[in-house]
Amino acid sequence: MILLDTNVISELPASKPPMSVEDMLIAAVAQANDCVLATRNVTDFDFLPGLVLVNPWT
């Protein structure tokens, strides 16, 4: 079972479509370990404060 902090989820912008649990976990692991997240889907994560993103395909 995966537990998600409802306080964090409630702070997500309402204008963005809901994030999948998988994307939330990817973002959380990257942020918790001070990693840069490499993804083609930068717009899926760009609203998360403190998360560093790079699109290596551009």
KESE-423732 format. One record per atom (N, C-alpha, C, O, CB): atom name; x, y, z; residue number from 1. Coordinates in pm, 1 decimal. Each point is the difference from the previous one (the first is absolute). Glycine has a CB too. Layout:
   atom         px         py         pz   seq
     CA          X          Y          Z   NUM
...
This chain:
   atom         px         py         pz   seq
      N       84.3     -117.1        0.0     1
     CA      -84.3      117.1        0.0     1
      C       89.0      123.5        0.0     1
      O      103.7        3.6       66.2     1
     CB     -288.7     -127.4       55.2     1
      N      142.8      225.2     -196.8     2
     CA       73.3      125.9       -8.3     2
      C      -81.2      106.4       72.3     2
      O     -116.9       22.4      -31.5     2
     CB      225.6      -87.8     -189.7     2
      N      -46.1      130.2      317.7     3
     CA      -66.3      107.6       72.7     3
      C       47.6      133.4      -54.7     3
      O      120.1       21.5      -16.2     3
     CB     -140.4     -164.9      223.1     3
      N      -72.3      232.2     -235.1     4
     CA       32.8      132.4      -51.0     4
      C      -45.0      105.5       99.4     4
      O     -106.8      -12.0       60.0     4
     CB       86.7      -69.6     -297.0     4
      N      100.3      183.5      254.2     5
     CA      -31.3      108.5       91.9     5
      C     -107.3       88.1      -64.1     5
      O       25.5       65.4     -101.1     5
     CB      209.7      -70.3      200.1     5
      N     -353.1        6.5      -41.3     6
     CA     -109.9       77.5      -58.3     6
      C       26.1      149.0        6.4     6
      O      -54.8       74.7      -81.1     6
     CB     -101.3     -255.4      145.5     6
      N      238.8      227.0       29.9     7
     CA       34.7      142.6        3.2     7
      C       80.0       38.4     -123.2     7
      O      -22.8      106.1      -58.1     7
     CB       22.4     -110.7      308.4     7
      N       93.3      -80.0     -290.6     8
     CA       79.3       26.8     -119.7     8
      C      -88.4       -6.3     -123.3     8
      O        8.1       87.2      -86.5     8
     CB      196.9     -180.8      197.6     8
      N     -288.3       -7.4     -120.1     9
     CA      -87.9      -14.4     -115.5     9
      C      -94.6      119.3      -11.0     9
      O      -27.1       46.6     -110.7     9
     CB       41.8     -296.7      131.1     9
      N      -65.0      299.8       91.0    10
     CA      -93.7      113.0       -4.9    10
      C       66.8      128.5      -45.9    10
      O      -69.1       93.3      -41.1    10
     CB      -60.5     -200.2      223.1    10
      N      263.3      114.6     -176.1    11
     CA       71.8      119.6      -43.7    11
      C       29.6       -0.9     -149.5    11
      O       46.9      100.5      -53.5    11
     CB       52.7      -86.4      280.0    11
      N     -125.7     -124.4     -294.6    12
     CA       22.5       -4.5     -144.2    12
      C      -96.4       94.5      -69.1    12
      O     -116.2        9.6       39.4    12
     CB      196.3     -247.9      -24.6    12
      N      -33.5      308.2     -117.5    13
     CA      -87.9       95.0      -68.6    13
      C     -122.2      -68.1      -60.3    13
      O       10.7     -106.6      -60.5    13
     CB      188.2      247.6       12.0    13
      N     -313.0      -79.5       65.3    14
     CA     -124.0      -56.8      -54.0    14
      C       -2.0        7.1     -152.3    14
      O      -72.6      -76.0      -64.1    14
     CB      -47.4      142.3      273.9    14
      N      198.2       23.4     -268.4    15
     CA        0.0       15.4     -145.1    15
      C       73.9     -113.1      -70.9    15
      O      -15.4      -17.8     -120.9    15
     CB        3.6      263.4      154.4    15
      N       91.2     -321.5       39.9    16
     CA       73.2     -111.5      -59.9    16
      C      -84.1     -127.2       11.3    16
      O      -73.7      -18.0       96.9    16
     CB      296.6      126.0      -39.5    16
      N     -211.3     -195.9     -157.3    17
     CA      -69.2     -128.3       14.7    17
      C       61.0      -77.8      115.9    17
      O      116.7       20.4       33.4    17
     CB     -170.1      -25.3     -280.6    17
      N      -23.0      -82.8      307.9    18
     CA       53.5      -75.7      113.8    18
      C      123.8      -80.1      -40.2    18
      O        6.6      -56.2     -109.4    18
     CB     -237.8       41.9      206.4    18
      N      328.8       10.2       -6.6    19
     CA      120.1      -79.5      -25.4    19
      C      -29.7     -145.7       33.1    19
      O      -76.9      -30.9       91.0    19
     CB      227.8      229.0      -40.6    19
      N      -88.7     -285.2     -125.7    20
     CA      -12.3     -141.7       32.7    20
      C       83.2      -28.6      124.6    20
      O       92.1       74.5       33.4    20
     CB     -129.7     -135.8     -277.5    20
      N        3.9      -45.7      310.7    21
     CA       76.5      -40.7      117.9    21
      C      144.4      -25.8      -40.1    21
      O       92.1       33.4       74.6    21
     CB     -298.3     -133.8       31.3    21
      N      226.4       41.6     -222.4    22
     CA      135.6      -29.4      -46.7    22
      C       81.5      128.4      -18.3    22
      O      116.1        6.0       40.6    22
     CB     -202.6     -212.7     -154.1    22
      N       25.7      309.8       52.1    23
     CA       70.3      127.1      -17.8    23
      C       29.5       66.2      134.2    23
      O      105.8       60.6       17.4    23
     CB     -217.7      -32.4     -239.6    23
      N       19.3      -39.3      316.8    24
     CA       23.3       56.7      133.1    24
      C      119.0      -67.7       66.6    24
      O       83.0       66.4       62.0    24
     CB     -327.6      -13.3      -40.4    24
      N      252.9     -185.3      -34.4    25
     CA      111.0      -73.5       59.9    25
      C      132.7       34.7      -66.2    25
      O      101.2       16.4       68.1    25
     CB     -258.8     -200.7      -11.5    25
      N      157.4      195.6     -188.9    26
     CA      121.6       38.6      -72.2    26
      C       48.1      137.0       47.2    26
      O      118.3       18.3       29.0    26
     CB     -191.7     -153.7     -228.9    26
      N      -18.2      230.8      207.5    27
     CA       35.4      135.2       43.8    27
      C       48.1        0.7      144.5    27
      O       96.7       68.7       33.0    27
     CB     -264.4       24.6     -193.1    27
      N      101.6     -168.6      245.7    28
     CA       36.6       -2.5      141.4    28
      C      138.6      -59.5       21.0    28
      O       78.0       51.4       80.1    28
     CB     -319.4      -70.9      -21.4    28
      N      272.2      -87.3     -129.4    29
     CA      131.4      -62.6       13.6    29
      C      109.0       93.7      -50.3    29
      O      103.8       15.0       64.4    29
     CB     -208.1     -242.2      -90.6    29
      N       81.3      290.3      -88.6    30
     CA       99.2       93.7      -54.8    30
      C       23.1      116.1       95.0    30
      O      114.2       38.1       25.4    30
     CB     -182.4     -101.5     -257.4    30
      N      -39.0      119.4      284.1    31
     CA       12.8      115.3       88.3    31
      C       63.0      -38.7      133.8    31
      O       83.6       74.2       51.7    31
     CB     -283.4       28.5     -162.5    31
      N      162.6     -214.5      166.7    32
     CA       52.3      -42.6      129.5    32
      C      149.7      -30.2       -5.9    32
      O       70.1       11.6      100.5    32
     CB     -295.3     -104.1      -45.8    32
      N      273.2       54.2     -171.8    33
     CA      141.1      -35.1      -15.8    33
      C       79.8      108.3      -71.3    33
      O      112.6      -24.2      -43.6    33
     CB     -180.0     -213.6       39.0    33
      N        9.3      358.1       -7.5    34
     CA       65.9      113.8      -66.4    34
      C       51.1      -37.5     -138.9    34
      O      111.7       34.9      -38.0    34
     CB      -46.4       54.0      262.4    34
      N     -148.8     -160.2     -299.1    35
     CA       35.7      -40.8     -136.0    35
      C      -68.8       88.2     -102.5    35
      O     -103.7       60.5       27.1    35
     CB      135.8     -295.4       51.5    35
      N       26.9      240.8     -195.4    36
     CA      -63.8       64.5     -114.6    36
      C      -86.2     -105.7      -67.2    36
      O       45.0     -112.3      -22.8    36
     CB      147.4      279.2      -10.4    36
      N     -316.3     -131.1        1.5    37
     CA      -91.3      -93.0      -65.2    37
      C        7.8       20.3     -150.8    37
      O      -35.0      106.7      -50.3    37
     CB     -118.4     -107.5      252.2    37
      N      198.6     -100.3     -273.3    38
     CA        7.8        3.2     -145.6    38
      C     -126.7      -61.4      -56.3    38
      O      -32.2     -115.1       29.2    38
     CB      284.9      101.4      -24.6    38
      N     -324.8       90.6      -85.4    39
     CA     -127.3      -46.6      -55.0    39
      C      -33.9       74.8     -128.0    39
      O       37.6      116.0      -17.0    39
     CB     -116.4     -173.7      247.7    39
      N        8.6       -8.2     -319.2    40
     CA      -55.3       68.6     -117.8    40
      C     -124.3       79.7       38.6    40
      O      -37.6       94.7      -69.1    40
     CB      127.6     -276.4      -81.3    40
      N     -152.9      143.4      259.7    41
     CA     -125.6       61.8       42.6    41
      C       24.3      106.2      106.5    41
      O      -51.8       -9.4      111.2    41
     CB      -69.0     -203.1     -164.5    41
      N      198.9      312.1       18.8    42
     CA       34.5      105.8       95.3    42
      C     -126.0       69.1       51.8    42
      O       -6.8       35.0      117.9    42
     CB      227.0       -0.9     -235.3    42
      N     -318.6      -14.1       32.6    43
     CA     -121.8       70.7       42.0    43
      C      -81.0      -78.6      103.4    43
      O      -83.3       57.5       69.9    43
     CB       77.1       50.3     -294.6    43
      N       30.1     -238.1      234.5    44
     CA      -69.1      -80.0      101.9    44
      C       53.4       27.6      140.0    44
      O      -65.9      -31.1       99.2    44
     CB       26.1     -145.0     -270.7    44
      N      160.6      235.1      179.8    45
     CA       66.2       18.9      128.5    45
      C       38.6      144.7       28.6    45
      O       39.8       30.8      112.4    45
     CB       43.6     -260.9     -135.1    45
      N      -93.8      319.8      -75.0    46
     CA       58.1      134.1       14.0    46
      C      -67.0       88.5      104.9    46
      O       54.6      104.8       34.7    46
     CB        6.7     -124.0     -270.7    46
      N     -174.7      -18.8      285.9    47
     CA      -69.5       80.7      100.4    47
      C       37.1      -40.3      142.8    47
      O      -47.7       61.2       95.6    47
     CB     -139.7      -33.0     -257.5    47
      N      271.2     -129.4      177.1    48
     CA       39.5      -46.6      133.0    48
      C      119.5       81.8       48.7    48
      O      106.3       -3.0      -62.0    48
     CB     -191.4     -230.8       11.2    48
      N       68.8      306.3      160.8    49
     CA      108.7       85.4       47.5    49
      C      120.1      -81.2       47.7    49
      O      -14.8     -102.1       67.1    49
     CB     -154.6      272.8       -2.4    49
      N      287.1     -123.8     -100.4    50
     CA      122.5      -62.4       47.5    50
      C       47.0     -119.3      -80.5    50
      O      107.6      -53.4       27.0    50
     CB     -172.7      131.4      192.1    50
      N      -12.3     -121.2     -316.8    51
     CA       38.5     -114.6      -82.0    51
      C       74.9       50.3     -122.4    51
      O      -52.8       80.4      -76.8    51
     CB     -146.4     -214.6      157.6    51
      N      322.0       87.2      -99.1    52
     CA       82.3       41.8     -113.6    52
      C      -23.1      -97.9     -114.2    52
      O       12.5     -121.4       16.6    52
     CB      162.5      226.0      136.2    52
      N     -209.1      -49.3     -270.0    53
     CA      -34.4      -81.4     -115.9    53
      C       94.5       27.0     -116.0    53
      O       53.5      110.0      -14.0    53
     CB     -291.9     -110.7       87.4    53
      N      258.0     -100.6     -155.8    54
     CA       74.2       15.9     -124.0    54
      C      -62.4      -93.0     -103.6    54
      O      -36.0     -113.9       29.5    54
     CB      251.0      176.3       94.2    54
      N     -226.7      -10.8     -245.8    55
     CA      -45.6      -82.5     -111.1    55
      C      121.9      -30.3      -86.6    55
      O       41.4       85.1      -78.7    55
     CB     -277.3       16.7       82.3    55
      N      293.4     -219.5        8.8    56
     CA      122.8      -31.1      -74.6    56
      C      -22.6      -21.3     -149.8    56
      O       95.7      -16.9      -75.4    56
     CB       -9.2      -85.0      283.2    56
      N     -212.0      102.8     -250.6    57
     CA      -30.3      -20.0     -140.6    57
      C      -15.6      130.6      -76.3    57
      O      -30.3       -1.0     -119.3    57
     CB      -78.7     -210.9      181.8    57
      N      129.4      324.9        5.8    58
     CA      -12.2      128.8      -72.1    58
      C      134.5       62.1      -20.9    58
      O        9.7      108.0      -58.4    58
     CB     -234.4      -72.6      155.1    58
